[in-house]
Amino acid sequence: MTHPVTAFMLERNSMPALSAPAPTGAVLGSIFQAALRAPDHGKLRPWRYLTVNGEALYKLGNLFAESSRADDPTISVEQENKFRKMPLRAPMIVVAIAKTQAHHKIPEIEQLISLGAGVGYLLLALQAEGFGGMWRTGPLAYNKGVHKGLGLVEGERIVGFLYIGTPEGKAKAIPQNNTDDFITPWA
């Protein structure tokens, strides 16, 4: 018999169509508390999260468009408008930021993995609370203008933009993986 937590995890799915409301208040606090429970060798807390909602979504869209134009002055007006509208796909975006640090025992990769686990926990907690999320990256996650506009400092990087809200429609069916394709006994 599969444990209910495991059964729930097997149902985790990204939700590309999201509408209002997004989580707020104590529910949002609990979701972030789940993210902050990620394994963290040395308790370095190599992460921080920005929440973007309301009018700030439009501001983020402008930042996306302006930073993209600064990188490539030849982009079309249509492409620039596409960047401007990206944040409006959901009522909230959480920007997951890695803030790694030099440490004699804990390499940067472990710190990045810790943040990745936190984002995974955040997505699971969202779903448990009746919300949905979609983890996106793309060129804007690596754009220096976006980094500057969001207040990132030296040594920080965006690991993803989590689009968050109430799921619309049905989730796409995800086929079950054959574990034998990924797991090999070592003798």
Secondary structure, DSSP 8 states (H G I E B T S, - for coil): ---HHHHHHTT----S-EES----HHHHHHHHHHHTTS--GGG---EEEEEEETHHHHHHHHHHHHHHHHH-TT--HHHHHHHHHGGGGSSEEEEEEEE----SSS-HHHHHHHHHHHHHHHHHHHHHTT-EEEEE-SGGGG-HHHHHHTT--TTEEEEEEEEEEEE-S---------GGGT-----
